[in-house]
Amino acid sequence: MTATLRATAQSDIPALTKLLARVYKFDPSDFHSNPRLLEWKYLCRRTGWDGSRSYVLERDGEIVAHGGVCPVTFRLPKGGTVSSLTIMDWAADPSSPGAGLMLYRKLMEMAPTSFVIGGAPVTRQIIPRIGFRRAGDALTYAGWLRPWREFRTRPRNGRSVLRLLHGLAHPVHIRRGLSEPWEFVSVSEFDDSLQPILNGARRTWTFCQRTVADLNYLLQCPHLKMRGFLLRRQGLPGGYFVLGKSDWETRLLDWVVDSDDMSDWKLACAAVTNAALLDPEACRIRVLSTLPILSQALAWNGYWCQYKEPIALHDPGDALGRAFPVSFQLFDGDSGY
């Protein structure tokens, strides 16, 4: 029987959790197939996308493949926008060869461009064959906040002592005095006062456009302990950031510094570090960087590059042209939650 592509409904969540657990070999208790997380990722309303952001390929009444969509709007330096997406939780039943690739191609047609940051080995093998090209690198940085606590908290393995020694030798730089011009203020939700920052007038590179609703959606992530902050420079609005924590690790899921000045980025990064340290259980902080200005600011604050992944782009109409590098965040995908 012919396979049918359709949007995922609330009633499909139990079957979807079983498919993901079977394909990815998740333990039944693994958070990746938690129904609440899947509902938040795909069924809760998001700006710029009507309805479900999850799609299944169904054959004989059974779900044989799944792909979730994370919509993104690129804001170009000269003010234009380009719609894009990346595909999350891509999974196909091994008993239905070709179903996963068929679904992937269909989802790519939903926007003029699409991108992949990193990806599983099988994804990296397939995407060059369907028109993706390498467009840059995404660097994951980490900062040691409390290495000794991490050593005591995490299950021990052969790398535990090496991690501890590295953390003790390379802690983040605490720059409370230097970062005084930049202060952070905790907020339970964001409001329209942030709109001038979101418009991005002072950013001279391509970035993923946000709305206030996007940020408040992120704060509702059920898997992480979420905290939102406003950044102020000498009392004036200067940006924002969102931290999420799972067990021992804090993640900088989204942030903006409304400046193209390197010293501002360095001191704003120091303020982010100080905010992360407020949580006494935070042992390490993880950040995604795809811009040189951010990588330099992180290095100045004692963060280290943990690994590098390729950014692949599908842009058949050359809508992005010379738009790269693009400022991607952990929010632009699901590697942060």
C-alpha positions in Angstrom: 0.0 0.0 0.0 1.2 3.6 -0.8 2.7 5.4 2.2 0.9 8.6 3.4 2.6 11.7 4.8 0.6 13.6 7.4 1.0 15.9 10.3 1.4 14.3 13.7 -1.6 14.6 16.0 -1.8 14.5 19.8 -3.2 10.9 19.6 0.0 9.9 17.7 2.4 10.7 20.6 2.3 7.2 22.2 3.1 5.5 18.9 5.8 8.1 18.1 7.5 7.5 21.4 7.7 3.8 20.7 9.1 4.4 17.2 11.8 6.7 18.5 12.7 4.3 21.3 12.9 1.4 18.9 15.0 3.1 16.2 17.4 5.0 18.5 17.4 2.1 21.1 16.4 4.5 23.9 15.7 3.1 27.4 12.0 3.4 28.1 12.8 6.1 30.7 15.0 8.1 28.3 13.9 11.8 28.2 14.3 11.9 24.3 11.0 10.0 24.0 9.2 11.6 26.8 5.7 12.5 25.6 5.7 15.9 27.4 8.9 16.9 25.6 7.6 15.7 22.2 4.4 17.6 22.7 6.3 20.8 23.6 8.7 20.4 20.6 6.1 19.7 18.0 2.5 20.6 19.1 2.9 23.8 21.2 2.3 26.8 19.1 5.4 28.6 17.6 5.7 31.8 15.7 5.9 31.3 11.9 4.5 27.8 11.7 0.8 26.8 11.7 -0.2 23.6 13.3 2.0 20.5 14.1 5.7 20.6 13.4 5.9 16.8 13.4 5.2 14.6 10.4 4.9 10.9 10.0 4.9 8.5 7.0 2.2 5.9 7.5 1.8 2.6 5.8 -1.0 0.1 6.4 -2.0 2.1 9.5 1.6 2.0 11.0 4.0 4.8 11.5 7.2 3.8 9.5 9.1 7.2 9.6 9.1 10.4 11.4 10.6 13.9 11.0 10.1 17.0 13.1 10.6 20.5 11.9 12.4 23.4 13.6 11.4 26.5 11.7 14.0 29.3 11.3 13.9 32.7 9.7 17.3 34.1 8.7 17.6 37.8 9.0 20.2 39.1 6.5 22.6 42.0 7.3 20.8 44.3 4.8 17.4 43.5 6.4 15.9 40.8 4.1 14.7 37.5 5.4 14.9 33.9 4.2 12.8 31.0 5.6 14.5 27.8 6.5 14.2 24.7 8.7 16.1 21.9 10.2 14.8 18.4 10.7 14.8 16.8 14.2 14.1 13.3 15.5 14.5 11.8 12.0 13.7 8.1 12.4 12.6 5.3 10.1 11.6 1.7 10.8 14.3 -0.6 9.4 11.6 -2.8 8.0 10.6 0.0 5.6 13.7 0.8 3.5 13.6 4.2 1.8 10.7 5.5 4.0 13.0 7.8 6.0 14.6 9.4 2.9 11.3 9.9 1.3 10.0 11.7 4.3 13.2 13.8 4.6 12.8 15.0 1.0 9.2 15.9 1.5 10.0 18.0 4.6 12.8 19.8 2.8 10.2 21.1 0.3 8.4 23.0 3.1 11.0 25.9 3.0 13.2 27.4 0.3 16.3 26.5 2.4 17.2 23.9 5.0 20.3 23.2 7.1 21.9 20.5 9.3 24.2 21.2 12.2 26.3 18.1 12.9 23.9 15.2 12.7 24.2 11.4 13.2 26.7 9.6 11.0 24.0 8.2 8.8 22.6 11.7 8.2 26.0 13.1 7.3 26.4 10.3 4.7 23.0 10.9 3.1 22.6 14.7 2.9 25.4 15.4 0.3 23.5 13.1 -2.0 20.3 15.1 -1.8 21.8 18.5 -2.4 23.4 19.7 0.8 26.7 21.5 0.8 29.1 22.4 3.6 28.6 26.0 4.7 30.8 26.3 7.7 31.5 24.9 11.2 29.7 24.9 14.5 32.0 24.9 17.5 30.8 23.6 20.9 32.5 25.4 23.8 32.4 24.3 27.4 33.3 26.2 30.6 34.2 24.5 33.8 32.2 26.0 36.7 32.5 23.4 39.5 34.7 20.5 38.2 35.0 18.9 41.6 31.2 18.8 42.1 30.9 17.3 38.6 33.4 14.6 39.5 31.3 13.7 42.6 27.9 14.0 40.8 28.4 12.0 37.6 28.8 8.2 37.4 32.5 7.3 37.3 34.1 5.9 34.2 37.6 5.8 32.7 37.5 9.5 31.8 36.3 10.8 35.1 39.8 11.6 36.6 41.0 13.2 33.3 37.9 15.4 33.3 38.5 16.5 36.9 42.2 17.3 36.2 41.3 19.3 33.1 38.5 21.2 34.9 40.8 22.1 37.9 43.5 23.3 35.5 41.2 25.3 33.2 38.3 26.8 35.1 36.3 29.7 33.7 37.6 33.2 34.5 35.5 34.9 37.1 35.5 38.6 36.0 32.9 40.2 38.4 34.8 43.5 38.6 35.5 43.9 34.9 31.9 43.0 33.9 30.3 45.7 36.1 29.2 47.8 33.1 27.2 44.7 32.0 24.5 43.5 34.4 21.9 40.8 34.1 18.4 40.8 35.4 16.4 37.6 35.9 12.9 37.5 34.3 10.1 35.0 34.5 9.0 35.9 31.0 10.1 38.3 28.2 7.9 41.2 27.1 7.7 43.7 24.2 10.4 45.9 25.8 12.9 43.5 24.2 11.6 44.2 20.6 14.3 46.8 19.7 17.0 44.2 20.6 15.3 41.5 18.6 15.2 43.8 15.5 19.0 43.4 15.4 20.0 46.8 14.1 23.5 46.6 15.6 24.3 43.1 14.3 26.2 43.1 11.1 25.9 39.4 10.3 23.1 37.0 9.4 21.2 35.7 12.4 18.1 33.6 13.2 15.3 36.0 13.9 13.4 35.7 17.2 10.1 37.0 18.6 9.1 37.5 22.2 6.8 34.6 21.8 9.7 32.4 20.6 11.7 33.2 23.8 8.7 32.5 26.1 8.1 29.2 24.3 11.7 28.3 25.0 11.2 29.1 28.7 8.5 26.4 28.8 10.8 23.5 27.8 9.7 20.7 30.2 13.0 18.8 30.2 15.3 21.6 31.5 15.2 24.0 34.4 14.9 27.2 32.4 15.9 30.8 33.4 15.6 33.9 31.3 17.7 37.1 31.7 17.9 40.6 30.3 21.3 42.1 29.7 21.9 45.8 30.5 24.9 47.9 29.6 25.3 50.9 31.9 21.6 50.7 32.7 20.5 50.5 29.1 19.1 47.4 27.3 21.9 45.4 25.7 20.7 41.9 25.0 19.2 38.8 26.7 20.0 35.2 27.3 18.3 32.0 28.2 19.9 29.3 30.4 18.7 25.7 30.7 20.0 23.1 33.2 19.9 19.3 33.1 21.5 17.6 36.1 25.1 18.9 36.2 25.2 20.8 32.9 23.9 24.3 32.1 23.3 25.2 28.5 23.3 28.7 26.9 20.3 28.0 24.6 19.9 31.5 23.2 21.5 34.9 23.6 22.0 38.2 21.9 24.5 40.9 22.6 23.2 44.1 20.8 26.7 45.2 19.7 29.4 44.3 17.1 32.2 45.5 19.5 34.5 42.7 20.8 34.9 44.2 24.2 31.1 44.3 24.7 30.9 40.6 23.8 33.7 39.6 26.2 32.1 41.4 29.1 28.6 40.2 28.3 30.0 36.7 28.2 31.4 37.3 31.7 28.0 38.4 32.9 26.5 35.1 31.4 29.1 33.1 33.3 28.3 34.9 36.5 24.6 34.2 36.0 25.3 30.5 35.5 27.3 30.4 38.7 24.2 31.5 40.7 22.9 27.9 40.4 24.9 26.0 43.1 24.3 22.7 41.2 25.7 23.9 37.9 29.0 22.2 37.2 29.7 23.1 33.5 28.2 25.3 30.9 27.8 24.5 27.2 27.6 27.0 24.3 27.3 26.7 20.5 29.4 29.2 18.5 29.3 29.8 14.8 30.7 33.4 14.8 34.4 34.4 15.3 33.4 37.2 17.7 31.6 34.8 20.0 34.4 32.2 19.9 36.9 34.9 20.9 34.7 36.1 23.7 34.3 32.6 25.1 38.1 31.9 24.9 38.8 35.2 26.7 36.5 34.0 29.5 38.2 30.6 29.9 35.9 28.4 27.8 37.5 25.7 25.7 36.4 24.2 22.4 35.0 20.8 23.1 34.3 19.7 19.5 33.5 20.9 16.0 30.7 19.9 13.7 29.9 20.7 10.0 27.1 23.0 9.0 25.4 21.7 5.8 23.0 23.9 3.8 20.4 23.1 1.1 19.8 26.3 -0.9 18.9 25.4 -4.5 17.8 28.9 -5.3 20.9 30.5 -3.8 18.6 32.6 -1.5 21.3 33.0 1.1 24.1 33.9 -1.4 27.0 35.2 0.8 25.0 35.2 4.0 27.3 32.9 5.9 28.5 32.9 8.6 25.2 32.7 10.4 24.7 33.1 14.1 23.2 29.8 15.1 22.2 28.9 18.7 21.4 25.7 20.5 17.8 26.8 20.2 18.0 26.3 16.4 17.7 22.6 16.6 17.3 20.2 19.6 20.9 19.5 20.6 20.3 21.7 23.7 17.4 19.8 25.1 
